[in-house]
Amino acid sequence: MATTRISAQLPPNIDVTKSPLAYGDRALPRLNRELKDGELIVRQKALRTLCDYLHDPEHIAEALRV
């Protein structure tokens, strides 16, 4: 029978400096809420994710509308 092993280490493919991004039209409103959060680490993660998200010109136009 298989056993479950819980590790304190995160999987190697997860970047802890970025916040998870919602899909479609929910991405920017969520990032906007996180940028207004009271915790500094949440705002920093949201800002890093937003910077990566805005590399696509289509996303820039949408961000300006939001």
N, C-alpha and C positions, 0 to 999 in steps of 0.2 A: 504494500500500500504506500502511496506517495505521502510524504510529509511536507508540511509548510514551514518555510524558513523565512523569517522576517529579518531584514538587514537594515542597519542604520544608514547605509550609504544609498544615495540616489542612483537610479540607472544612469549609465554613461551618456545616453543620448538626450538627456533633459538639461536644458539651459536654465539654471536657477535665477539668472539675471533678467529674464523676460517673463512677463505675465502671459497666461493663456489668452489667446485671441478668439473671440466669438466669430461666427461665420456670417457672411453676407452683410445685410443692413444693420445687424446688431453689433458689429465690431466697434465702430466709432462711438456710439453712445456708451458702450461699456468702458472703453478707454477714457472717455470724457469723465465718467463717474469716478474712475480710478485716479485720474489726475487731480480730482478734488478731494480725495480721501485724506483723512487726518494723519495716517501713518506715512512716514517718509519713504520706507522701503516699497510700499505699494505704489506711490507716485513715481519713484525711480524706475521700477519695473515697467509701469505703464508708459513712461516716456521712452524707454529703450524700445519697447514693442512698437510704439507709434513711429519712431524714427525708421525702423525696418519696414513698417507698413507703407510709409509714404515714399518709398523708392519707386513705386509704380505711379505714373502720371494720372491714371484713372482714379486711383485712391486719393490723390491730392485734390482733385476737383470735388470728390465726395466729401472730403474732410472740410473743405471750405464751406460747403453747404450746411454741414452739421454744426 
